[in-house]
Amino acid sequence: MNIVLIGYRGSGKSAIGKLLAARLGMTFADTDEWVVRQAGKSIQAIFADVGEAGFRDLESAAVQALATPGDNVIATGGGVVLRPDNVSRLKENGRVVWLNAPAEVLWQRIAADPGSTHARPNLTASGGLEEIRRLLEVRNPLYAAAADITLDVSVLSASQAAYYLSEMV
C-alpha cells in the first residue's frame, strides 16, 4: 500500500518522503517532479504559460500516473487536495499522511530555501507569510479531511519525521 504525503510547501514532503521510502524499502515518487519532467519546464514556467488551472490539470495527471497499487511513498504538491478527485484517487491505494506545521514555521523554511522560492510561483498577490496564512485557511480543512494520519512536523527534522512515520504506518 502506498503512503501519500500531503501538506503545504515547506512541510518536508519530499525530504521526509525520500527518507521514509529508504527506511521502508519502498519506491519514492513526487508529483511535482513528475509534472516538471512531463512538461519539460519548471513549475514557475508552467504557471506562467498555462496558469494555475493548467498546472492543476498536470498535477491531476501525475496523481493518476503515480497513485497506482504498489508500495510507494508519494510526495504531492501542496494544492493536490484542491481537487476531490485527486484525494479519492490517492486514498484508493494509499494511506494519506498530513505533514502539518503553522504558517510561521512554513514561511521560515521556505525563506531559508532559495530553490523553493525560485522554483515556485506566488499563488496570491501578497506572497510571503500572508499568502501562506490565507492559503492555509482554505487548505487546512481539506488536508484534515483527506488525512488518515496527521503528524505535526513543526519541531521535527526530516529524519525524525521519517522515523515516526515508519513506526506509525
GROMACS elastic network, one bead per residue, 0.5 to 0.9 nm:
[ bonds ]
;  ai    aj funct       b0    kb
    1    69     6  0.66464   500
    1    70     6  0.54644   500
    1    72     6  0.71547   500
    1    93     6  0.58538   500
    1    94     6  0.53092   500
    1    95     6  0.73680   500
    2    26     6  0.87624   500
    2    67     6  0.75641   500
    2    68     6  0.83103   500
    2    69     6  0.71709   500
    2    70     6  0.59152   500
    2    73     6  0.57456   500
    2    74     6  0.71869   500
    2    90     6  0.84672   500
    2    91     6  0.88202   500
    2    93     6  0.59930   500
    2    95     6  0.63158   500
    2    96     6  0.84614   500
    3    17     6  0.88249   500
    3    21     6  0.89741   500
    3    71     6  0.76121   500
    3    72     6  0.62490   500
    3    74     6  0.62053   500
    3    75     6  0.86513   500
    3    93     6  0.85979   500
    3    94     6  0.53246   500
    3    95     6  0.50460   500
    3    96     6  0.60821   500
    3    97     6  0.71598   500
    3   169     6  0.79366   500
    4    17     6  0.86463   500
    4    67     6  0.85991   500
    4    72     6  0.80987   500
    4    73     6  0.58435   500
    4    75     6  0.61198   500
    4    76     6  0.72711   500
    4    90     6  0.69926   500
    4    91     6  0.81981   500
    4    94     6  0.62542   500
    4    95     6  0.59834   500
    4    97     6  0.59139   500
    4    98     6  0.84432   500
    5    13     6  0.58195   500
    5    14     6  0.84234   500
    5    16     6  0.87613   500
    5    17     6  0.72055   500
    5    73     6  0.74711   500
    5    74     6  0.60544   500
    5    76     6  0.61237   500
    5    95     6  0.86422   500
    5    96     6  0.60386   500
    5    98     6  0.60164   500
    5    99     6  0.68582   500
    6    11     6  0.86211   500
    6    13     6  0.68310   500
    6    74     6  0.88014   500
    6    75     6  0.67248   500
    6    76     6  0.57134   500
    6    77     6  0.72429   500
    6    78     6  0.65109   500
    6    79     6  0.86819   500
    6    80     6  0.77625   500
    6    81     6  0.79623   500
    6    96     6  0.70447   500
    6    97     6  0.60536   500
    6    99     6  0.61723   500
    6   100     6  0.86098   500
    6   143     6  0.70210   500
    6   146     6  0.87178   500
    6   147     6  0.80153   500
    7    10     6  0.83016   500
    7    11     6  0.61050   500
    7    12     6  0.83313   500
    7    13     6  0.71744   500
    7    76     6  0.79291   500
    7    77     6  0.77645   500
    7    78     6  0.53579   500
    7    79     6  0.81491   500
    7    80     6  0.89223   500
    7    81     6  0.88657   500
    7    97     6  0.83643   500
    7    98     6  0.54534   500
    7    99     6  0.51668   500
    7   100     6  0.61741   500
    7   101     6  0.84901   500
    7   139     6  0.85902   500
    7   140     6  0.83457   500
    7   143     6  0.67284   500
    8    11     6  0.57194   500
    8    12     6  0.86347   500
    8    13     6  0.85545   500
    8    77     6  0.77394   500
    8    79     6  0.75011   500
    8    99     6  0.78590   500
    8   100     6  0.76437   500
    8   101     6  0.82903   500
    8   106     6  0.77019   500
    8   132     6  0.83772   500
    8   135     6  0.88484   500
    8   136     6  0.76994   500
    8   139     6  0.82113   500
    8   140     6  0.87573   500
    9    12     6  0.74812   500
    9    13     6  0.79776   500
    9    77     6  0.74196   500
    9    78     6  0.55182   500
    9    79     6  0.88822   500
    9   106     6  0.71606   500
    9   107     6  0.89767   500
    9   109     6  0.89806   500
    9   110     6  0.74209   500
    9   116     6  0.84857   500
    9   132     6  0.89726   500
   10    13     6  0.76784   500
   10   101     6  0.88425   500
   10   105     6  0.83637   500
   10   106     6  0.51624   500
   10   107     6  0.74555   500
   10   108     6  0.85352   500
   10   109     6  0.56682   500
   10   110     6  0.54601   500
   10   113     6  0.87698   500
   10   116     6  0.83177   500
   11    14     6  0.87407   500
   11    16     6  0.89513   500
   11    99     6  0.58966   500
   11   100     6  0.65901   500
   11   101     6  0.65449   500
   11   105     6  0.86121   500
   11   106     6  0.63319   500
   11   109     6  0.80687   500
   11   153     6  0.69214   500
   11   154     6  0.79703   500
   12    15     6  0.53085   500
   12    16     6  0.56037   500
   12    17     6  0.78511   500
   12    99     6  0.73919   500
   12   153     6  0.80549   500
   12   157     6  0.87887   500
   12   158     6  0.66476   500
   12   161     6  0.89759   500
   13    16     6  0.53876   500
   13    17     6  0.55902   500
   13    18     6  0.84646   500
   13    30     6  0.87669   500
   13    74     6  0.85296   500
   13    75     6  0.53231   500
   13    76     6  0.72366   500
   13    77     6  0.85430   500
   13    99     6  0.71420   500
   13   158     6  0.88189   500
   14    18     6  0.61317   500
   14    19     6  0.86741   500
   14    28     6  0.88404   500
   14    29     6  0.86717   500
   14    30     6  0.69396   500
   14    74     6  0.84374   500
   14    75     6  0.55820   500
   14    76     6  0.81996   500
   15    18     6  0.54729   500
   15    19     6  0.65341   500
   15    20     6  0.86881   500
   15    75     6  0.89733   500
   15   158     6  0.61578   500
   15   159     6  0.84784   500
   15   162     6  0.89567   500
   16    19     6  0.52171   500
   16    20     6  0.59317   500
   16    21     6  0.84643   500
   16    75     6  0.87062   500
   16   157     6  0.85709   500
   16   159     6  0.67038   500
   16   160     6  0.87163   500
   16   161     6  0.65672   500
   16   162     6  0.54674   500
   17    20     6  0.50456   500
   17    21     6  0.59723   500
   17    22     6  0.85228   500
   17    28     6  0.66717   500
   17    29     6  0.82586   500
   17    30     6  0.85618   500
   17    73     6  0.60357   500
   17    74     6  0.69273   500
   17    75     6  0.61419   500
   17   158     6  0.86494   500
   17   162     6  0.72895   500
   18    21     6  0.52448   500
   18    22     6  0.62818   500
   18    23     6  0.86212   500
   18    27     6  0.84710   500
   18    28     6  0.58965   500
   18    29     6  0.83726   500
   18    73     6  0.77443   500
   18    75     6  0.87292   500
   18   162     6  0.86518   500
   19    22     6  0.51957   500
   19    23     6  0.60898   500
   19    24     6  0.86563   500
   19    28     6  0.89466   500
   19   158     6  0.75392   500
   19   159     6  0.66118   500
   19   162     6  0.59798   500
   19   163     6  0.85126   500
   20    24     6  0.61080   500
   20    25     6  0.83365   500
   20    26     6  0.80257   500
   20    28     6  0.85067   500
   20    73     6  0.73863   500
   20   159     6  0.81513   500
   20   161     6  0.84019   500
   20   163     6  0.71994   500
   20   165     6  0.73846   500
   20   166     6  0.65477   500
   21    24     6  0.52334   500
   21    25     6  0.57367   500
   21    27     6  0.57942   500
   21    28     6  0.56545   500
   21    72     6  0.72178   500
   21    73     6  0.57179   500
   21    74     6  0.89780   500
   21   162     6  0.85854   500
   22    25     6  0.50988   500
   22    26     6  0.62806   500
   22    27     6  0.76730   500
   22    28     6  0.81117   500
   23    26     6  0.77950   500
   23   162     6  0.77653   500
   23   163     6  0.79021   500
   23   166     6  0.72665   500
   24    27     6  0.89095   500
   24   166     6  0.68708   500
   25    71     6  0.86960   500
   26    71     6  0.56406   500
   26    72     6  0.53556   500
   26    73     6  0.65977   500
   27    70     6  0.89530   500
   27    71     6  0.66883   500
   27    73     6  0.61188   500
   27    74     6  0.84375   500
   28    72     6  0.57288   500
   28    74     6  0.60225   500
   28    75     6  0.78316   500
   29    33     6  0.79115   500
   29    34     6  0.79192   500
   29    66     6  0.72159   500
   29    72     6  0.69707   500
   29    73     6  0.62112   500
   29    75     6  0.63062   500
   29    76     6  0.86389   500
   30    33     6  0.52919   500
   30    34     6  0.62840   500
   30    35     6  0.87884   500
   30    62     6  0.86593   500
   30    66     6  0.83740   500
   30    73     6  0.83518   500
   30    74     6  0.55486   500
   30    76     6  0.59582   500
   30    77     6  0.80137   500
   31    35     6  0.62127   500
   31    36     6  0.86888   500
   31    59     6  0.65631   500
   31    60     6  0.88526   500
   31    62     6  0.54577   500
   31    63     6  0.66563   500
   31    66     6  0.75006   500
   31    74     6  0.72606   500
   31    75     6  0.63224   500
   31    76     6  0.51069   500
   31    77     6  0.63034   500
   32    35     6  0.51099   500
   32    36     6  0.62429   500
   32    37     6  0.86537   500
   32    43     6  0.77071   500
   32    59     6  0.71993   500
   32    62     6  0.79809   500
   32    75     6  0.81028   500
   32    76     6  0.67267   500
   32    77     6  0.58468   500
   33    36     6  0.51280   500
   33    37     6  0.61633   500
   33    38     6  0.85939   500
   34    37     6  0.51773   500
   34    38     6  0.61136   500
   34    39     6  0.85296   500
   34    58     6  0.89809   500
   34    59     6  0.83726   500
   34    62     6  0.61716   500
   34    65     6  0.89732   500
   34    66     6  0.86985   500
   35    38     6  0.51635   500
   35    39     6  0.59634   500
   35    40     6  0.81862   500
   35    41     6  0.85804   500
   35    42     6  0.85709   500
   35    43     6  0.77851   500
   35    55     6  0.82522   500
   35    58     6  0.60618   500
   35    59     6  0.63227   500
   35    61     6  0.82294   500
   35    62     6  0.63770   500
   36    39     6  0.52411   500
   36    40     6  0.56392   500
   36    41     6  0.54807   500
   36    42     6  0.55505   500
   36    43     6  0.63694   500
   36    46     6  0.83906   500
   37    40     6  0.51470   500
   37    41     6  0.72162   500
   37    42     6  0.86422   500
   38    41     6  0.81993   500
   38    58     6  0.84944   500
   39    42     6  0.79268   500
   39    43     6  0.88189   500
   39    46     6  0.75722   500
   39    58     6  0.83038   500
   41    44     6  0.81682   500
   41    45     6  0.60876   500
   41    46     6  0.66222   500
   42    45     6  0.51083   500
   42    46     6  0.62392   500
   42    47     6  0.86906   500
   42   119     6  0.64980   500
   42   120     6  0.81678   500
   43    47     6  0.61873   500
   43    48     6  0.85682   500
   43    55     6  0.76763   500
   43   119     6  0.63232   500
   43   120     6  0.60293   500
   43   121     6  0.75419   500
   44    47     6  0.51846   500
   44    48     6  0.62602   500
   44    49     6  0.87262   500
   44   118     6  0.77996   500
   44   119     6  0.56814   500
   44   120     6  0.51810   500
   44   121     6  0.52059   500
   44   122     6  0.89114   500
   45    49     6  0.60927   500
   45    50     6  0.85301   500
   45   119     6  0.86100   500
   45   120     6  0.89603   500
   45   121     6  0.87153   500
   46    49     6  0.51118   500
   46    50     6  0.58580   500
   46    51     6  0.68665   500
   46    52     6  0.82249   500
   46    54     6  0.76765   500
   46    55     6  0.62981   500
   47    50     6  0.54864   500
   47    52     6  0.55284   500
   47    53     6  0.84287   500
   47    54     6  0.73899   500
   47    55     6  0.62218   500
   47   120     6  0.88389   500
   47   121     6  0.72642   500
   48    51     6  0.57834   500
   48    52     6  0.85439   500
   48   121     6  0.86795   500
   49    54     6  0.84346   500
   50    53     6  0.71708   500
   50    55     6  0.67894   500
   51    54     6  0.54471   500
   51    55     6  0.63830   500
   51    56     6  0.87546   500
   52    56     6  0.60603   500
   52    57     6  0.86285   500
   52   123     6  0.82637   500
   53    56     6  0.50372   500
   53    57     6  0.62931   500
   53    58     6  0.88186   500
   54    57     6  0.51070   500
   54    58     6  0.65047   500
   54    59     6  0.86881   500
   55    58     6  0.51240   500
   55    59     6  0.61447   500
   55    60     6  0.86545   500
   56    60     6  0.61045   500
   56    61     6  0.85821   500
   56    79     6  0.80380   500
   56    80     6  0.76814   500
   56    82     6  0.87861   500
   56    83     6  0.84040   500
   57    60     6  0.51241   500
   57    61     6  0.63630   500
   57    62     6  0.87478   500
   58    62     6  0.62770   500
   58    63     6  0.87588   500
   59    63     6  0.63487   500
   59    64     6  0.87409   500
   59    76     6  0.86373   500
   59    77     6  0.76739   500
   59    79     6  0.89159   500
   59    80     6  0.70834   500
   59    86     6  0.87100   500
   60    63     6  0.50317   500
   60    64     6  0.62994   500
   60    65     6  0.86709   500
   60    80     6  0.76171   500
   60    83     6  0.81203   500
   60    85     6  0.81809   500
   60    86     6  0.61554   500
   61    64     6  0.50623   500
   61    65     6  0.62145   500
   61    66     6  0.86496   500
   62    65     6  0.50449   500
   62    66     6  0.59817   500
   62    67     6  0.81882   500
   63    66     6  0.52516   500
   63    67     6  0.55081   500
   63    68     6  0.86135   500
   63    76     6  0.81930   500
   63    80     6  0.84994   500
   63    86     6  0.63734   500
   63    87     6  0.89395   500
   63    89     6  0.72178   500
   63    90     6  0.69952   500
   64    67     6  0.57949   500
   64    68     6  0.72997   500
   64    86     6  0.78896   500
   64    89     6  0.70858   500
   64    90     6  0.84016   500
   65    68     6  0.67933   500
   66    69     6  0.88171   500
   66    72     6  0.85797   500
   66    74     6  0.75461   500
   66    90     6  0.87474   500
   67    70     6  0.81863   500
   67    72     6  0.84089   500
   67    74     6  0.77669   500
   67    89     6  0.66442   500
   67    90     6  0.55266   500
   67    91     6  0.84562   500
   67    92     6  0.80303   500
   67    93     6  0.66802   500
   67    94     6  0.76981   500
   68    72     6  0.89442   500
   68    89     6  0.85290   500
   68    90     6  0.83533   500
   68    92     6  0.84411   500
   68    93     6  0.65192   500
   68    94     6  0.88905   500
   69    72     6  0.85272   500
   69    92     6  0.83399   500
   69    93     6  0.53871   500
   69    94     6  0.80395   500
   70    93     6  0.74823   500
   70    94     6  0.86230   500
   71    94     6  0.87209   500
   72    94     6  0.86681   500
   73    94     6  0.89930   500
   76    79     6  0.81271   500
   76    80     6  0.64315   500
   77    80     6  0.54850   500
   77    81     6  0.86630   500
   78    81     6  0.74649   500
   78    82     6  0.89338   500
   78   139     6  0.86350   500
   79    82     6  0.55264   500
   79    83     6  0.81837   500
   79   139     6  0.76351   500
   80    83     6  0.64001   500
   80    84     6  0.86289   500
   80    86     6  0.64425   500
   80    87     6  0.74221   500
   81    84     6  0.64193   500
   81    85     6  0.86277   500
   81    86     6  0.66053   500
   81    87     6  0.59075   500
   81   139     6  0.73829   500
   81   142     6  0.61101   500
   81   143     6  0.65911   500
   81   146     6  0.75131   500
   82    85     6  0.89453   500
   82    86     6  0.80456   500
   82    87     6  0.84701   500
   82   138     6  0.89512   500
   82   139     6  0.74078   500
   82   142     6  0.73356   500
   83    86     6  0.55022   500
   83    87     6  0.69282   500
   84    87     6  0.51486   500
   84    88     6  0.62602   500
   84    89     6  0.86473   500
   85    88     6  0.50818   500
   85    89     6  0.61233   500
   85    90     6  0.85804   500
   86    89     6  0.51771   500
   86    90     6  0.61275   500
   86    91     6  0.85887   500
   87    90     6  0.51382   500
   87    91     6  0.60977   500
   87    92     6  0.86141   500
   87    96     6  0.88139   500
   87   146     6  0.64783   500
   88    91     6  0.52269   500
   88    92     6  0.62040   500
   88   146     6  0.85665   500
   89    92     6  0.52362   500
   89    93     6  0.74667   500
   89    94     6  0.87591   500
   90    93     6  0.62786   500
   90    94     6  0.59659   500
   90    95     6  0.79528   500
   90    96     6  0.74371   500
   91    95     6  0.61379   500
   91    96     6  0.65459   500
   91   146     6  0.80622   500
   91   148     6  0.89542   500
   92    95     6  0.85319   500
   95   147     6  0.77892   500
   95   148     6  0.60568   500
   95   149     6  0.77506   500
   95   169     6  0.79573   500
   96   146     6  0.67948   500
   96   148     6  0.52001   500
   96   149     6  0.64589   500
   96   150     6  0.85832   500
   97   143     6  0.88933   500
   97   146     6  0.84008   500
   97   147     6  0.54057   500
   97   148     6  0.60005   500
   97   150     6  0.56491   500
   97   151     6  0.71985   500
   97   165     6  0.86477   500
   98   143     6  0.63102   500
   98   144     6  0.72393   500
   98   146     6  0.80682   500
   98   147     6  0.55693   500
   98   148     6  0.78563   500
   98   149     6  0.62859   500
   98   151     6  0.61738   500
   98   152     6  0.82755   500
   99   149     6  0.87685   500
   99   150     6  0.62378   500
   99   151     6  0.51945   500
   99   152     6  0.60699   500
   99   153     6  0.60111   500
   99   154     6  0.88351   500
   99   161     6  0.89208   500
  100   140     6  0.86115   500
  100   143     6  0.87263   500
  100   150     6  0.68384   500
  100   151     6  0.59796   500
  100   153     6  0.58108   500
  100   154     6  0.71525   500
  101   104     6  0.82587   500
  101   105     6  0.63585   500
  101   106     6  0.65084   500
  101   151     6  0.86523   500
  101   152     6  0.58076   500
  101   153     6  0.57058   500
  101   155     6  0.85757   500
  102   105     6  0.55046   500
  102   106     6  0.63979   500
  102   107     6  0.87420   500
  102   133     6  0.86463   500
  102   136     6  0.88049   500
  102   152     6  0.89493   500
  102   154     6  0.69744   500
  103   106     6  0.50920   500
  103   107     6  0.60430   500
  103   108     6  0.86271   500
  103   129     6  0.67985   500
  103   130     6  0.86901   500
  103   132     6  0.58735   500
  103   133     6  0.57394   500
  103   136     6  0.74944   500
  104   107     6  0.51156   500
  104   108     6  0.62484   500
  104   109     6  0.87350   500
  104   129     6  0.68503   500
  104   132     6  0.84470   500
  104   133     6  0.84774   500
  105   108     6  0.51624   500
  105   109     6  0.63170   500
  105   110     6  0.86637   500
  105   154     6  0.63236   500
  105   155     6  0.87911   500
  106   109     6  0.51772   500
  106   110     6  0.60986   500
  106   111     6  0.84849   500
  106   129     6  0.84195   500
  106   132     6  0.78421   500
  106   154     6  0.81238   500
  107   110     6  0.51017   500
  107   111     6  0.59114   500
  107   112     6  0.84142   500
  107   128     6  0.69227   500
  107   129     6  0.56964   500
  107   132     6  0.72464   500
  108   111     6  0.51985   500
  108   112     6  0.61179   500
  108   113     6  0.87691   500
  108   129     6  0.88253   500
  109   112     6  0.51387   500
  109   113     6  0.64019   500
  110   113     6  0.52052   500
  110   114     6  0.74666   500
  110   115     6  0.87565   500
  110   116     6  0.62734   500
  110   117     6  0.67784   500
  111   114     6  0.66425   500
  111   116     6  0.80712   500
  111   117     6  0.71519   500
  111   128     6  0.84698   500
  112   115     6  0.89862   500
  112   116     6  0.87492   500
  113   116     6  0.55163   500
  113   117     6  0.69426   500
  114   117     6  0.52983   500
  114   118     6  0.62491   500
  114   119     6  0.84941   500
  115   118     6  0.53276   500
  115   119     6  0.59343   500
  115   120     6  0.84212   500
  116   119     6  0.51930   500
  116   120     6  0.58803   500
  117   120     6  0.55165   500
  117   121     6  0.72205   500
  117   122     6  0.84037   500
  118   121     6  0.74649   500
  120   123     6  0.88839   500
  121   127     6  0.88833   500
  122   125     6  0.71577   500
  122   126     6  0.79649   500
  122   127     6  0.53737   500
  122   128     6  0.79382   500
  122   131     6  0.77925   500
  123   126     6  0.84166   500
  123   127     6  0.69793   500
  123   131     6  0.72467   500
  123   135     6  0.84467   500
  124   127     6  0.57391   500
  124   130     6  0.89665   500
  124   131     6  0.59483   500
  124   134     6  0.86110   500
  124   135     6  0.85217   500
  125   131     6  0.78207   500
  126   129     6  0.84815   500
  126   130     6  0.63315   500
  126   131     6  0.57330   500
  127   130     6  0.63292   500
  127   132     6  0.75581   500
  128   131     6  0.54024   500
  128   132     6  0.65481   500
  128   133     6  0.89079   500
  129   132     6  0.50933   500
  129   133     6  0.62319   500
  129   134     6  0.86525   500
  130   133     6  0.51487   500
  130   134     6  0.61823   500
  130   135     6  0.86135   500
  131   134     6  0.51401   500
  131   135     6  0.60703   500
  131   136     6  0.84308   500
  132   135     6  0.52291   500
  132   136     6  0.59385   500
  132   137     6  0.85818   500
  133   136     6  0.52146   500
  133   137     6  0.63625   500
  134   137     6  0.53308   500
  134   138     6  0.70205   500
  134   139     6  0.89380   500
  135   138     6  0.52873   500
  135   139     6  0.59940   500
  135   140     6  0.82503   500
  136   140     6  0.52089   500
  136   141     6  0.83545   500
  137   140     6  0.59932   500
  137   141     6  0.75615   500
  138   141     6  0.66425   500
  138   142     6  0.73181   500
  139   142     6  0.50584   500
  139   143     6  0.60509   500
  139   144     6  0.85391   500
  140   144     6  0.60414   500
  140   145     6  0.85223   500
  141   144     6  0.50633   500
  141   145     6  0.61055   500
  141   146     6  0.86133   500
  142   145     6  0.51131   500
  142   146     6  0.61501   500
  142   147     6  0.85560   500
  143   146     6  0.52151   500
  143   147     6  0.60144   500
  143   150     6  0.89795   500
  144   147     6  0.53028   500
  144   148     6  0.83964   500
  144   149     6  0.88682   500
  144   150     6  0.76812   500
  145   148     6  0.83628   500
  147   150     6  0.63551   500
  149   168     6  0.84250   500
  149   169     6  0.86105   500
  151   161     6  0.78985   500
  151   164     6  0.86506   500
  151   165     6  0.80528   500
  152   155     6  0.76945   500
  152   156     6  0.78960   500
  152   161     6  0.87522   500
  153   157     6  0.75387   500
  153   158     6  0.82880   500
  153   160     6  0.89848   500
  153   161     6  0.67121   500
  154   157     6  0.85491   500
  156   159     6  0.79102   500
  156   160     6  0.57087   500
  156   161     6  0.58773   500
  157   160     6  0.51352   500
  157   161     6  0.61977   500
  157   162     6  0.85837   500
  158   161     6  0.51498   500
  158   162     6  0.61161   500
  158   163     6  0.85880   500
  159   162     6  0.50590   500
  159   163     6  0.61427   500
  159   164     6  0.86927   500
  160   163     6  0.50940   500
  160   164     6  0.62568   500
  160   165     6  0.86064   500
  161   164     6  0.51562   500
  161   165     6  0.60694   500
  161   166     6  0.84898   500
  162   165     6  0.51379   500
  162   166     6  0.60211   500
  162   167     6  0.87013   500
  163   166     6  0.51461   500
  163   167     6  0.65288   500
  163   168     6  0.88546   500
  164   167     6  0.52654   500
  164   168     6  0.63358   500
  164   169     6  0.89546   500
  165   169     6  0.60678   500
  166   169     6  0.58006   500
